[in-house]
Amino acid sequence: MKKTFTIVLAEDHTILREGLKALLSSQPDLKIVGEAGDGLEAIRCARDHSPDMILLDLSMPTMTGLDAIKEIKRVSTDTKIIVLTVHSTEEYILATLQAGADGEVDPIVKTTKLEK
């Protein structure tokens, strides 16, 4: 029997959060156990649910995702944090990893034209 992988979605844009929830909930081995619209709610969800993973937006009101990462790691030490961000510069990626994030995903697919 497969283990169910628990996830908290922390994203302030409701339509994006609902889309992620619909997509991930369609997988039988994934379960959304909490949702957060800001960093403080994300910390609360991590503490209350100890999820396997949090998908965390960096740009949120009240407390940014970057500020929430360290506290989430403190209250739920085994939770993996994957940052969702359109900020894909090296300094942002480095800052998220230094704060304790386990990975980063840029949801916007970028195409680069290569010239000879």
TORMI-55859 format. One record per residue: residue in one letter; chain; x, y, z of N, C-alpha, C, O in turn. Coordinates in steps of 0.001 Angstrom, whole numbers, always signed. Example, Ala and Ser with C-alpha at 12.3 -4.5 7.8 and 13.67 -1.06 7.14 Angstrom:
[rec "A"; "A"; [+13190; -5690; +7800]; [+12300; -4500; +7800]; [+13200; -3300; +7800]; [+14236; -3319; +8465]]
[rec "S"; "A"; [+12850; -2250; +7080]; [+13670; -1060; +7140]; [+12900; +30; +7870]; [+13409; +1138; +8039]]
***
This chain:
[rec "M"; "A"; [+842; -1190; +0]; [+0; +0; +0]; [+883; +1248; +0]; [+1811; +1366; +801]]
[rec "K"; "A"; [+585; +2166; -899]; [+1364; +3396; -1007]; [+1039; +4354; +121]; [-97; +4430; +590]]
[rec "K"; "A"; [+2068; +5089; +550]; [+1885; +6121; +1563]; [+1213; +7331; +925]; [+1522; +7691; -211]]
[rec "T"; "A"; [+312; +7946; +1643]; [-293; +9195; +1192]; [+638; +10327; +1582]; [+1056; +10438; +2734]]
[rec "F"; "A"; [+957; +11167; +606]; [+1871; +12285; +780]; [+1039; +13523; +1085]; [+209; +13924; +269]]
[rec "T"; "A"; [+1250; +14136; +2255]; [+433; +15277; +2672]; [+1086; +16605; +2276]; [+2302; +16775; +2354]]
[rec "I"; "A"; [+226; +17543; +1849]; [+706; +18814; +1304]; [-107; +19974; +1875]; [-1320; +19869; +2053]]
[rec "V"; "A"; [+583; +21082; +2160]; [-54; +22355; +2457]; [+250; +23293; +1303]; [+1391; +23385; +850]]
[rec "L"; "A"; [-776; +23990; +831]; [-613; +24980; -233]; [-634; +26364; +388]; [-1616; +26747; +1024]]
[rec "A"; "A"; [+444; +27116; +208]; [+537; +28478; +749]; [+721; +29444; -415]; [+1826; +29629; -925]]
[rec "E"; "A"; [-372; +30044; -815]; [-412; +30940; -1974]; [-1518; +31955; -1740]; [-2646; +31571; -1433]]
[rec "D"; "A"; [-1223; +33244; -1879]; [-2232; +34259; -1592]; [-3245; +34458; -2713]; [-4315; +35014; -2467]]
[rec "H"; "A"; [-2947; +34029; -3918]; [-3901; +34153; -5024]; [-4824; +32933; -5025]; [-4410; +31821; -5354]]
[rec "T"; "A"; [-6059; +33165; -4655]; [-7024; +32068; -4489]; [-7163; +31225; -5744]; [-7209; +29998; -5659]]
[rec "I"; "A"; [-7229; +31854; -6900]; [-7432; +31091; -8134]; [-6256; +30163; -8413]; [-6456; +29041; -8878]]
[rec "L"; "A"; [-5046; +30606; -8140]; [-3872; +29752; -8321]; [-3864; +28623; -7293]; [-3569; +27474; -7621]]
[rec "R"; "A"; [-4191; +28961; -6049]; [-4239; +27944; -4987]; [-5298; +26885; -5311]; [-5058; +25689; -5139]]
[rec "E"; "A"; [-6459; +27327; -5776]; [-7526; +26375; -6130]; [-7122; +25500; -7317]; [-7439; +24311; -7353]]
[rec "G"; "A"; [-6422; +26093; -8285]; [-5944; +25319; -9435]; [-4937; +24257; -9017]; [-5016; +23110; -9458]]
[rec "L"; "A"; [-3993; +24641; -8166]; [-3021; +23676; -7651]; [-3717; +22573; -6863]; [-3379; +21396; -6982]]
[rec "K"; "A"; [-4682; +22971; -6068]; [-5426; +21998; -5261]; [-6149; +20997; -6157]; [-6103; +19793; -5903]]
[rec "A"; "A"; [-6810; +21480; -7191]; [-7532; +20588; -8108]; [-6570; +19636; -8811]; [-6842; +18442; -8939]]
[rec "L"; "A"; [-5458; +20171; -9257]; [-4467; +19353; -9961]; [-3867; +18285; -9051]; [-3807; +17113; -9421]]
[rec "L"; "A"; [-3426; +18687; -7871]; [-2773; +17749; -6960]; [-3758; +16757; -6341]; [-3409; +15599; -6110]]
[rec "S"; "A"; [-4984; +17205; -6073]; [-5991; +16325; -5464]; [-6430; +15212; -6400]; [-7019; +14226; -5958]]
[rec "S"; "A"; [-6151; +15359; -7681]; [-6527; +14319; -8637]; [-5601; +13102; -8550]; [-5874; +12067; -9157]]
[rec "Q"; "A"; [-4518; +13228; -7801]; [-3573; +12120; -7626]; [-3935; +11347; -6354]; [-4031; +11944; -5282]]
[rec "P"; "A"; [-4135; +10041; -6456]; [-4607; +9269; -5296]; [-3641; +9224; -4110]; [-4070; +9003; -2977]]
[rec "D"; "A"; [-2359; +9426; -4349]; [-1397; +9350; -3248]; [-1018; +10719; -2688]; [-93; +10821; -1882]]
[rec "L"; "A"; [-1733; +11787; -3113]; [-1505; +13135; -2595]; [-2747; +13622; -1872]; [-3867; +13427; -2345]]
[rec "K"; "A"; [-2546; +14261; -715]; [-3677; +14781; +53]; [-3349; +16197; +524]; [-2339; +16423; +1190]]
[rec "I"; "A"; [-4219; +17146; +167]; [-4070; +18523; +633]; [-4654; +18576; +2040]; [-5843; +18326; +2236]]
[rec "V"; "A"; [-3811; +18902; +3020]; [-4256; +18923; +4420]; [-4430; +20336; +4956]; [-4936; +20521; +6062]]
[rec "G"; "A"; [-4012; +21339; +4177]; [-4157; +22712; +4625]; [-3892; +23693; +3509]; [-3211; +23388; +2529]]
[rec "E"; "A"; [-4454; +24893; +3682]; [-4258; +25976; +2727]; [-3986; +27250; +3499]; [-4539; +27475; +4576]]
[rec "A"; "A"; [-3121; +28083; +2931]; [-2756; +29330; +3589]; [-2683; +30451; +2558]; [-2257; +30248; +1421]]
[rec "G"; "A"; [-3110; +31641; +2985]; [-3071; +32809; +2123]; [-1957; +33774; +2468]; [-1766; +34779; +1783]]
[rec "D"; "A"; [-1212; +33470; +3538]; [-50; +34293; +3901]; [+922; +33458; +4717]; [+630; +32315; +5068]]
[rec "G"; "A"; [+2075; +34031; +5014]; [+3122; +33304; +5717]; [+2734; +32856; +7113]; [+3112; +31766; +7541]]
[rec "L"; "A"; [+1973; +33698; +7839]; [+1545; +33314; +9191]; [+622; +32104; +9161]; [+733; +31210; +9999]]
[rec "E"; "A"; [-293; +32080; +8191]; [-1182; +30921; +8046]; [-382; +29681; +7653]; [-699; +28576; +8093]]
[rec "A"; "A"; [+648; +29854; +6832]; [+1490; +28723; +6429]; [+2187; +28113; +7645]; [+2261; +26892; +7777]]
[rec "I"; "A"; [+2691; +28962; +8522]; [+3335; +28483; +9750]; [+2326; +27730; +10604]; [+2631; +26657; +11125]]
[rec "R"; "A"; [+1138; +28279; +10750]; [+81; +27635; +11541]; [-272; +26262; +10945]; [-414; +25286; +11681]]
[rec "C"; "A"; [-409; +26191; +9633]; [-714; +24911; +8978]; [+411; +23901; +9178]; [+153; +22719; +9408]]
[rec "A"; "A"; [+1654; +24361; +9093]; [+2794; +23462; +9307]; [+2771; +22897; +10722]; [+2982; +21702; +10927]]
[rec "R"; "A"; [+2516; +23762; +11687]; [+2470; +23332; +13096]; [+1308; +22370; +13339]; [+1471; +21358; +14020]]
[rec "D"; "A"; [+137; +22685; +12784]; [-1061; +21881; +13046]; [-1083; +20548; +12314]; [-1627; +19568; +12823]]
[rec "H"; "A"; [-487; +20501; +11108]; [-617; +19307; +10265]; [+681; +18530; +10049]; [+633; +17374; +9628]]
[rec "S"; "A"; [+1830; +19130; +10324]; [+3134; +18494; +10039]; [+3120; +17794; +8680]; [+3337; +16586; +8596]]
[rec "P"; "A"; [+2863; +18560; +7620]; [+2755; +17932; +6297]; [+4111; +17439; +5797]; [+5165; +17849; +6284]]
[rec "D"; "A"; [+4051; +16553; +4820]; [+5283; +16098; +4184]; [+5927; +17240; +3403]; [+7152; +17344; +3330]]
[rec "M"; "A"; [+5073; +18108; +2814]; [+5591; +19180; +1981]; [+4680; +20402; +2029]; [+3464; +20286; +2181]]
[rec "I"; "A"; [+5293; +21571; +1897]; [+4552; +22814; +1718]; [+4986; +23413; +391]; [+6177; +23594; +138]]
[rec "L"; "A"; [+4008; +23718; -453]; [+4268; +24501; -1662]; [+4035; +25941; -1247]; [+2908; +26316; -924]]
[rec "L"; "A"; [+5081; +26752; -1252]; [+5067; +28064; -623]; [+5398; +29175; -1612]; [+6468; +29187; -2220]]
[rec "D"; "A"; [+4461; +30104; -1762]; [+4703; +31301; -2570]; [+5601; +32238; -1767]; [+5450; +32348; -550]]
[rec "L"; "A"; [+6526; +32907; -2432]; [+7394; +33856; -1732]; [+6721; +35194; -1493]; [+6951; +35827; -463]]
[rec "S"; "A"; [+5899; +35628; -2424]; [+5302; +36966; -2353]; [+3889; +36893; -1795]; [+2920; +36748; -2540]]
[rec "M"; "A"; [+3784; +36997; -474]; [+2475; +36945; +176]; [+2360; +38090; +1178]; [+3369; +38621; +1642]]
[rec "P"; "A"; [+1122; +38467; +1508]; [+922; +39534; +2497]; [+1177; +39050; +3923]; [+1375; +37858; +4158]]
[rec "T"; "A"; [+1171; +39970; +4855]; [+1344; +39746; +6291]; [+2754; +39283; +6637]; [+3463; +39954; +7386]]
[rec "M"; "A"; [+3156; +38149; +6099]; [+4524; +37652; +6260]; [+4896; +36956; +4963]; [+4182; +36061; +4512]]
[rec "T"; "A"; [+5996; +37354; +4364]; [+6398; +36753; +3092]; [+6800; +35293; +3287]; [+7091; +34849; +4398]]
[rec "G"; "A"; [+6805; +34578; +2193]; [+7238; +33190; +2235]; [+8672; +33052; +2698]; [+9006; +32131; +3443]]
[rec "L"; "A"; [+9522; +33970; +2256]; [+10923; +33927; +2655]; [+11068; +34041; +4176]; [+11870; +33334; +4785]]
[rec "D"; "A"; [+10287; +34935; +4776]; [+10329; +35083; +6232]; [+9725; +33870; +6950]; [+10120; +33543; +8069]]
[rec "A"; "A"; [+8773; +33214; +6303]; [+8090; +32076; +6927]; [+8910; +30789; +6899]; [+8705; +29906; +7732]]
[rec "I"; "A"; [+9834; +30675; +5951]; [+10565; +29414; +5779]; [+11256; +28957; +7066]; [+11094; +27809; +7480]]
[rec "K"; "A"; [+12010; +29832; +7688]; [+12762; +29445; +8896]; [+11837; +28990; +10018]; [+12126; +28016; +10714]]
[rec "E"; "A"; [+10729; +29695; +10188]; [+9788; +29330; +11259]; [+9094; +28010; +10946]; [+8859; +27205; +11848]]
[rec "I"; "A"; [+8767; +27783; +9687]; [+8149; +26505; +9299]; [+9109; +25357; +9604]; [+8701; +24322; +10131]]
[rec "K"; "A"; [+10374; +25543; +9273]; [+11368; +24500; +9542]; [+11522; +24258; +11049]; [+11835; +23144; +11468]]
[rec "R"; "A"; [+11302; +25298; +11861]; [+11398; +25160; +13311]; [+10214; +24384; +13882]; [+10395; +23525; +14746]]
[rec "V"; "A"; [+8999; +24679; +13404]; [+7802; +24061; +13983]; [+7469; +22697; +13365]; [+6720; +21917; +13954]]
[rec "S"; "A"; [+8017; +22412; +12194]; [+7743; +21146; +11517]; [+9023; +20687; +10807]; [+9161; +20835; +9593]]
[rec "T"; "A"; [+9934; +20139; +11574]; [+11305; +19888; +11102]; [+11412; +18956; +9906]; [+12351; +19076; +9119]]
[rec "D"; "A"; [+10480; +18037; +9754]; [+10565; +17079; +8646]; [+9854; +17544; +7382]; [+9936; +16878; +6350]]
[rec "T"; "A"; [+9164; +18662; +7447]; [+8424; +19173; +6291]; [+9384; +19727; +5245]; [+10261; +20534; +5554]]
[rec "K"; "A"; [+9208; +19287; +4014]; [+9984; +19815; +2896]; [+9255; +21057; +2374]; [+8027; +21079; +2291]]
[rec "I"; "A"; [+10022; +22076; +2027]; [+9440; +23315; +1519]; [+9905; +23523; +87]; [+11099; +23631; -190]]
[rec "I"; "A"; [+8934; +23578; -815]; [+9195; +23890; -2216]; [+8623; +25273; -2476]; [+7426; +25501; -2303]]
[rec "V"; "A"; [+9471; +26183; -2886]; [+9078; +27573; -3110]; [+8541; +27736; -4525]; [+9156; +27296; -5496]]
[rec "L"; "A"; [+7377; +28381; -4619]; [+6789; +28740; -5908]; [+7070; +30218; -6124]; [+6640; +31056; -5331]]
[rec "T"; "A"; [+7778; +30537; -7176]; [+8094; +31936; -7401]; [+8389; +32211; -8865]; [+8878; +31345; -9590]]
[rec "V"; "A"; [+8087; +33415; -9283]; [+8469; +33858; -10619]; [+9808; +34580; -10554]; [+10349; +34983; -11584]]
[rec "H"; "A"; [+10344; +34745; -9349]; [+11649; +35378; -9156]; [+12722; +34304; -9301]; [+13056; +33623; -8331]]
[rec "S"; "A"; [+13253; +34153; -10487]; [+14212; +33069; -10709]; [+15649; +33563; -10816]; [+16505; +32877; -11375]]
[rec "T"; "A"; [+15912; +34743; -10285]; [+17292; +35209; -10284]; [+18094; +34392; -9286]; [+17551; +33835; -8331]]
[rec "E"; "A"; [+19374; +34333; -9524]; [+20257; +33547; -8673]; [+20194; +33990; -7211]; [+20248; +33156; -6307]]
[rec "E"; "A"; [+20081; +35298; -6976]; [+20050; +35791; -5594]; [+18780; +35351; -4856]; [+18837; +35053; -3663]]
[rec "Y"; "A"; [+17630; +35306; -5553]; [+16398; +34823; -4917]; [+16501; +33345; -4586]; [+16133; +32914; -3493]]
[rec "I"; "A"; [+17001; +32578; -5532]; [+17132; +31138; -5314]; [+18074; +30878; -4142]; [+17775; +30061; -3272]]
[rec "L"; "A"; [+19190; +31559; -4120]; [+20149; +31404; -3034]; [+19538; +31795; -1689]; [+19744; +31106; -690]]
[rec "A"; "A"; [+18789; +32897; -1661]; [+18148; +33344; -413]; [+17153; +32310; +105]; [+17089; +32068; +1310]]
[rec "T"; "A"; [+16381; +31700; -783]; [+15404; +30700; -335]; [+16103; +29459; +203]; [+15679; +28890; +1209]]
[rec "L"; "A"; [+17165; +29041; -462]; [+17892; +27863; +13]; [+18607; +28151; +1333]; [+18646; +27291; +2213]]
[rec "Q"; "A"; [+19168; +29341; +1478]; [+19814; +29707; +2741]; [+18808; +29789; +3882]; [+19146; +29501; +5030]]
[rec "A"; "A"; [+17573; +30182; +3573]; [+16536; +30258; +4608]; [+16067; +28870; +5035]; [+15494; +28713; +6114]]
[rec "G"; "A"; [+16307; +27853; +4188]; [+15929; +26492; +4561]; [+15021; +25787; +3577]; [+14620; +24649; +3824]]
[rec "A"; "A"; [+14682; +26434; +2456]; [+13827; +25787; +1458]; [+14559; +24585; +867]; [+15788; +24558; +792]]
[rec "D"; "A"; [+13779; +23597; +455]; [+14353; +22381; -117]; [+14395; +22413; -1634]; [+15044; +21573; -2258]]
[rec "G"; "A"; [+13708; +23376; -2231]; [+13699; +23492; -3681]; [+12897; +24694; -4115]; [+12242; +25349; -3305]]
[rec "E"; "A"; [+12955; +24980; -5426]; [+12283; +26144; -5985]; [+11716; +25769; -7338]; [+12359; +25070; -8121]]
[rec "V"; "A"; [+10491; +26244; -7612]; [+9855; +26009; -8898]; [+9379; +27340; -9445]; [+8703; +28101; -8752]]
[rec "D"; "A"; [+9731; +27617; -10685]; [+9224; +28786; -11396]; [+8069; +28285; -12256]; [+8297; +27569; -13231]]
[rec "P"; "A"; [+6822; +28651; -11910]; [+5674; +28107; -12639]; [+5501; +28661; -14046]; [+4672; +28155; -14802]]
[rec "I"; "A"; [+6254; +29676; -14414]; [+6148; +30251; -15750]; [+7231; +29639; -16622]; [+8423; +29744; -16333]]
[rec "V"; "A"; [+6789; +29000; -17694]; [+7741; +28393; -18617]; [+8285; +29493; -19508]; [+7531; +30194; -20183]]
[rec "K"; "A"; [+9593; +29635; -19502]; [+10231; +30681; -20299]; [+10912; +30044; -21504]; [+11526; +28982; -21404]]
[rec "T"; "A"; [+10794; +30695; -22607]; [+11435; +30231; -23810]; [+12545; +31208; -24180]; [+12335; +32421; -24198]]
[rec "T"; "A"; [+13693; +30687; -24467]; [+14824; +31523; -24873]; [+15170; +31190; -26299]; [+15337; +30025; -26660]]
[rec "K"; "A"; [+15277; +32231; -27113]; [+15669; +32031; -28500]; [+17183; +32059; -28560]; [+17822; +33018; -28128]]
[rec "L"; "A"; [+17749; +30985; -29106]; [+19188; +30899; -29251]; [+19576; +31348; -30659]; [+18974; +30932; -31649]]
[rec "E"; "A"; [+20565; +32181; -30725]; [+21040; +32653; -32026]; [+22415; +32067; -32303]; [+23212; +31853; -31390]]
[rec "K"; "A"; [+22680; +31812; -33583]; [+23985; +31269; -33982]; [+25003; +32372; -34062]; [+26165; +32118; -34383]]
***
